[in-house]
């Protein structure tokens, strides 16, 4: 079966960076976490145990897991590998992060991708910025990208030039929310679950975007307000209607199951909640079929 470019087909190959490698250069530092806007410092040993289990879940679905390495140039945010790249029909696009502390990550990822035989289609250059959490494949010919504090118009235009005219790029304006230092991506308010189903957090979404999704015959499951801060909207589709969520989101789990989804949970207390990065942030699916 050929590779598919969407957010819901079955993950066959996925890139991650274990907390051991992301935290290696900073495990004894007490002030780095606040500087990176983590809510608090993680319990390092507990984080490693959580991540071991996280990888077990990915492998249990049949996915080949490619691990990104440690590097002294990385900040602990290197845990959240989705932001470094975008997988496309023309090859992988390397992102230029909107968060300055993360701008070494794409070059490290490039080396790994080339070693595993992935073509690099291009790199977003300054002054352009793009982070992978602001981009979703809605279908094989349509990318939706959030323009906000982490992804700017120059970066979007560069991405469009690399993709070529065959791909429609739909720009969605992101809200100010909690300000420039907050982590608010497009995927903070929408997670595709299948070709005709998506979980959304509607409060920050524009009416025009919601109506545009509905006009494409996508059923929208509304995430409960109570679980926004626990990243209830951050849901990784392992396959069509088979999803991975943080375990402390029972209301979101209920609405997902009512929509016909199989829900798998993981404990993200250390690796997700404290750094504000859920299962989509922790993974960069490279091949979906």
Number of C-alpha atoms within 10 A of each C-alpha: 5 7 15 19 22 24 25 27 21 22 25 20 18 19 22 22 24 26 26 20 21 23 25 17 16 16 18 10 10 10 11 16 19 12 8 16 15 20 12 15 16 20 13 17 13 13 21 19 15 21 24 14 14 21 16 13 17 19 15 10 13 13 21 17 21 17 15 22 16 20 16 11 14 22 22 23 23 29 26 28 26 26 30 26 28 23 21 23 14 13 15 20 23 26 27 29 26 21 18 9 16 19 19 17 25 21 15 17 20 21 13 16 18 12 10 10 8 15 17 18 17 17 20 22 15 12 11 21 25 34 27 29 27 22 26 22 20 23 18 14 14 16 19 17 26 27 22 21 21 27 27 18 16 16 25 22 14 17 23 16 12 17 19 11 10 9 16 15 20 15 15 18 13 22 17 12 10 9 10 12 11 14 18 22 23 24 23 23 22 22 26 27 27 23 18 16 22 23 25 24 22 18 11 13 17 14 10 10 15 14 12 12 16 14 10 11 12 18 18 21 21 18 26 17 14 12 16 16 11 20 23 28 28 27 28 25 25 26 20 19 24 21 23 24 25 26 17 17 20 14 15 27 23 13 16 23 15 11 17 11 19 17 20 15 17 17 18 23 19 22 27 25 19 19 24 23 23 25 24 25 21 25 20 26 27 24 21 21 15
